[in-house]
Amino acid sequence: MDIFRTPDARFDDLPDWPFVPRYVEIADGLRVHYVDEGAAGAQPVLMLHGEPSWAYLYRHMISPAVDAGFRVVAPDLVGFGRSDKPLDRAAYSYAAQVAWMQQWIEALDLRNIVLACQDWGSLIGLRLVAAMPDRFAGVALSNGGLPEGQPAPRAFAIWRAFARYSPVFPIGRIVKAGTKRALSAEEIAAYDAPFPTSASKVAARVYPSFVPLGDNVAVPDQKRAWAALEAFDKPFLCCFSDGDPITRGGDALFTGRVPGTKGMAHRTLKGGHFIQEDDPAGFVAAIRDVAAARR
């Protein structure tokens, strides 16, 4: 497998990113990067990023969650961040990414996990919860979902076409467009840092086509995952934002259908699609509420 590994120098002196890089090797010799902060014996919070970002997205949440008594683990998905990036488009699939992240969780032997997820972090994270529910203590879900063949919203269809056909794919500017808060030039550059070449962006470009909207090969897997979530009675809190045109109203798909949503203080956060940039404190508060409800 032909793999691109972003040079370490690309990650020097990124703003608000003091975290020591850690690595685990999984199947096919793929190296997965992750942040691991907080006491080893503390309850782990899995902060799972989406598309086209990397773990840098959670930089304003990691230390506050550690200060609240959690151990925070924030991996880069394969193809993103400091993790290895297969250069063959055929190496990627929805099922492959779920399997890679499952291997990573098993390698670290994470248990009693609170999942904090958004965007593709939700598509992957909720599949992990469905596949290994005994390892999870609860879920804080923002601006994401688990689609199972619904028609694609117009805003998403535009994004999917852009990812596939646009001659340029400026990742930092794409993230900026999904926030309400103005990102600095240095922050935009930090989102670009893992992707110095066009070839290194293959995962970021292909993942929109994998979202199971309409007739998609992943729909049967999604329906099986939903069947598992319909039996998931651990705390499940929705904290969607008030300014995301793609996922607005998506919380209604979970409340009532997932037993763990019952009695939880679901809330609306302030911001755009990338809520980690706009309302990190609100997202951390949701994580704390999930952990408290479980206790």
Secondary structure, 3 states (H helix, E strand, C coil): CCEECCCHHHHCCCCCCCCCCEEEECHHHCEEEEEEECCCCCCEEEEECCCCCCHHHHHHHHHHHHHCCCEEEEECCCCCCCCCEECCHHHCCHHHHHHHHHHHHHHHCCCCEEEEECCHHHHHHHHHHHHCHHHEEEEEECCCCCCCCCCCCHHHHHHHHHHHHCCCCCHHHHHHHCCCCCCCHHHHHHHHCCCCCCHHHHHHHHHHHHCCCCCCCCHHHHHHHHHHHCCCCCCEEECCECCCCCCCCHHHHCECCEHHHCCCCCCCECCCCCHHHHCHHHHHHHHHHHHHHHC
